[in-house]
Amino acid sequence: MSSATDLWHRVTAAAPPPSREVVIGTMLLALGIVCWAPVWRVARSGITLAHEGSHAIAALSVGRSLHGVHVHRDTSGVTVSRGPARGFGAIATFAAGYPGPAVLGALGAWVLSRGYAAGVLWAVLLVLAAMTLQIRNWYGALVMLVCALPVAAITWWCTAPVQSGFAHLLMWFLLLGSPRTVLDLARNRRYESGRSDADQLAALTRVPAVLWILVFALISLAVTVLGGALLLGRVG
């Protein structure tokens, strides 16, 4: 009983407000990761996990059944769900991917704004653990492991200020990485041969793919601004 109580206290422990230097510093570091192409090519797999996780959450939310997630070496991914081929459920599932990382980042930012950095990290671990059950390829499992190990180590062994700084970095990365993937989609769509989420949505709705990309961009940017305001609003 005491172990469970101690764990609950760790999860729900409130951290003091981070300094302005920590919040701005983690924002700039995340921005560098997103903007520096050699690093982004590697780090984007983390955004792919959030992207595919968003598809999975949306699919389950509208009553579809989930049948696996793949993450590939080129940082693309596929989430397999079963349900009606058309209609609201299919549209919601395809539409959730690109804005999803920003939405997850904003939710984490809201929790961080309440001071629960440890809670954010534990939530990340739980989401990664749940996704592990759906990963269907070895590279996806490797990406999952690489993402989970540092989060687990910092959550379990590091002090509250370190946990807070790392949680801020993760949320900034999700917030800034989301619009970057939309930009990549707009640049590379001509090479996708109708396989992108925007093309799938165009086939389902008769709304042109370019308009879906614009919708992705507007939602991602709006949610990124909201999440950024939450992170910047709690500065010690």
Secondary structure, DSSP 4 states (H G I P E B T S, - for coil): -HHHHHHHHHHHPPPPPPPHHHHHHHHHHHHHHHHSHHHHHHHHHHHHHHHHHHHHHHHHHTTPEEEEEEE-TTS-EEEEEES-SSSHHHHHHHHTTTTHHHHHHHHHHHHHHTT-HHHHHHHHHHHHHHHHTTB-SHHHHHHHHHHHHHHHHHHHHS-HHHHHHHHHHHHHHHHHHHHHHHHHHHHHGGGSTT-SHHHHHHHHH---HHHHHHHHHHHHHHHHHHHHHHHHHS--
